[in-house]
């Protein structure tokens, strides 16, 4: 699936439903296509392939084995991420696509979060929604990051955070929905600067405190993300110099407050 405007081309892998045997892939991709078309038309710069997808599966081998056949490295960052969704316990084990993989030109995600239930209660909650097993929970488009231009982490943060605040405003206007929490995982040196509390207010402009979360990015780098559709179906993320797929504190916040396995019907825009 190819999504275009005059300057940008964004891809989604056409054969994912067939290769990964995912029942709701067509529905989720159609939502993603509608969202991406609106974002591109409003001037949001998306990367050519999505940042990641979250796929719920029990057992996880139903997805992980097929991802391996496509070329992904399961557990590439040697981490797993507890994900307490709907009061149930799930574990997220990411798969990463090597930078030289030819699958990138087909629109395959940089990463896939393979999420599986820890116990029977979580499994029953997952399956009760009727999306299939496995199912795509959400897709995350990558935002084209600002060029570093020689900036250190602190000076780069002073540019990239206001940039993402503006992107969030643009997306809210484009889709007519209030986006989710702006989650900013930042290098330690940024958060530990002596005047951080005062400068962050300038960076975040007039964003209410309950609309953002700032935290240290484990392993370094920047990962700034937020959901754009109610129900936690489509997300955007800006990623710079990260050494792992996610940030544990971000995953906990997203799992508890931003998403659910009960996503309702497809959004029509």
Residue pairs with C-beta under 8 A, 6 or more apart in sequence:
1 11
1 12
1 13
1 14
1 29
1 33
1 107
2 9
2 10
2 11
2 107
3 9
3 10
3 11
3 12
3 33
3 36
3 37
3 40
4 10
4 40
5 37
5 40
5 41
8 40
8 45
8 46
9 48
10 36
10 40
10 46
10 47
10 48
10 49
10 50
10 107
10 141
11 48
11 49
11 105
11 106
11 107
12 29
12 32
12 33
12 50
12 107
12 139
13 19
13 103
13 106
13 107
13 108
13 109
14 106
14 107
15 106
16 22
16 25
16 29
16 108
17 23
17 25
17 26
17 29
19 66
19 69
19 70
20 55
20 63
20 66
20 67
20 134
21 62
21 66
21 134
22 55
22 132
22 134
22 135
22 136
23 131
23 132
23 135
24 131
24 132
24 135
24 136
25 136
27 266
28 136
28 138
28 139
28 233
29 139
30 266
31 229
31 233
31 234
31 266
31 267
32 50
32 139
32 141
32 234
34 267
34 269
35 141
35 175
35 228
35 229
35 234
35 269
36 46
36 141
38 174
38 175
38 269
39 46
39 141
39 171
39 174
39 228
39 236
40 46
41 174
42 170
42 171
42 173
42 174
43 170
44 143
44 167
44 170
44 171
44 174
44 236
45 143
45 144
46 141
46 142
46 143
46 144
46 236
47 141
47 142
47 143
47 144
48 104
48 107
49 104
49 107
49 108
49 109
49 110
49 142
50 107
50 109
50 110
50 139
50 140
50 141
50 142
51 109
51 110
51 111
51 140
51 141
51 142
51 237
51 239
52 94
52 109
52 110
52 111
52 112
52 113
52 139
52 140
52 237
52 245
53 109
53 111
53 112
53 113
53 136
53 138
53 139
53 140
54 92
54 112
54 113
54 115
54 136
54 137
54 138
54 140
55 63
55 112
55 113
55 114
55 115
55 134
55 135
55 136
55 137
56 90
56 115
56 116
56 117
56 126
56 133
56 134
56 135
56 137
56 261
57 63
57 64
57 114
57 115
57 116
57 133
57 134
57 135
58 116
58 117
58 123
58 126
58 127
58 133
58 134
59 116
60 93
60 114
60 115
60 116
62 133
62 134
63 112
63 114
63 134
64 74
64 93
64 95
64 114
67 74
67 95
67 112
67 114
68 74
68 95
70 97
70 103
70 108
71 97
71 98
71 101
71 103
72 95
72 96
72 97
72 112
73 95
73 96
73 97
73 98
74 93
74 95
74 114
75 93
75 94
75 95
76 94
76 95
76 96
76 111
76 245
77 94
77 96
77 243
77 244
77 245
79 94
79 244
79 245
80 91
80 92
80 93
81 91
81 92
81 93
81 94
81 113
81 245
81 246
81 248
81 251
82 89
82 90
82 91
82 92
82 248
82 251
82 252
82 255
83 89
83 90
83 91
83 92
83 115
83 251
83 252
83 255
84 90
84 252
84 255
84 256
85 255
85 256
85 259
85 260
85 261
86 125
86 260
86 261
86 262
88 117
88 118
88 119
88 121
88 122
88 125
88 126
88 261
89 117
89 118
89 119
89 122
90 115
90 116
90 117
90 118
90 122
90 126
90 255
91 115
91 116
91 118
92 113
92 114
92 115
92 246
92 251
93 113
93 114
93 115
93 116
94 111
94 112
94 113
94 114
94 245
94 246
95 111
95 112
95 114
96 110
96 111
96 245
97 103
97 104
97 108
97 109
97 110
97 111
101 108
104 110
109 139
110 142
111 245
113 245
113 246
115 137
117 123
117 125
117 126
125 261
126 133
126 261
127 133
129 135
129 261
129 262
129 263
131 263
137 232
137 233
137 259
137 261
137 263
138 227
138 232
138 233
138 234
138 235
138 259
139 233
139 234
139 235
140 225
140 234
140 235
140 236
140 237
141 234
141 235
141 236
141 237
142 236
142 237
142 238
142 239
143 164
143 167
143 224
143 236
143 237
143 238
144 238
145 160
145 222
145 238
145 239
145 240
146 156
146 159
146 160
146 163
148 156
148 240
151 159
153 186
153 187
153 189
153 190
154 189
154 190
154 193
156 222
156 240
157 186
157 187
157 190
157 203
157 222
158 199
158 203
160 222
160 224
160 238
160 240
161 184
161 200
161 203
161 204
161 224
162 203
162 204
162 205
164 182
164 184
164 224
164 238
165 182
165 203
165 204
165 205
165 207
167 236
167 238
168 179
168 182
168 226
171 179
171 228
171 236
172 178
172 179
175 228
175 229
175 269
176 269
177 228
177 229
177 230
179 226
179 227
179 228
180 226
180 227
180 228
180 232
180 235
180 258
181 210
181 211
181 212
181 213
181 226
181 227
181 253
181 257
181 258
182 204
182 207
182 211
182 212
182 213
182 224
182 226
183 212
183 213
183 215
183 224
183 225
183 226
183 250
183 253
183 254
184 212
184 213
184 214
184 215
184 222
184 224
185 215
185 216
185 217
185 218
185 222
185 223
185 224
185 247
185 249
185 250
186 214
186 215
186 216
186 217
186 222
187 216
187 217
187 220
187 221
187 222
188 216
188 217
188 220
190 196
191 214
191 215
191 216
193 199
200 214
204 212
213 250
213 253
215 247
215 249
215 250
216 249
217 223
217 242
217 247
218 244
218 247
218 248
218 249
219 242
219 243
219 244
220 241
220 242
220 243
221 239
221 240
221 241
221 242
221 243
222 238
222 239
222 240
222 241
222 242
223 237
223 238
223 239
223 242
223 246
223 247
223 250
224 237
224 238
225 235
225 236
225 237
225 238
225 250
226 235
226 236
227 233
227 234
227 235
227 254
227 258
227 259
228 234
228 235
228 236
229 267
230 267
231 260
231 263
231 264
231 267
232 254
232 258
232 259
232 260
232 263
233 263
233 267
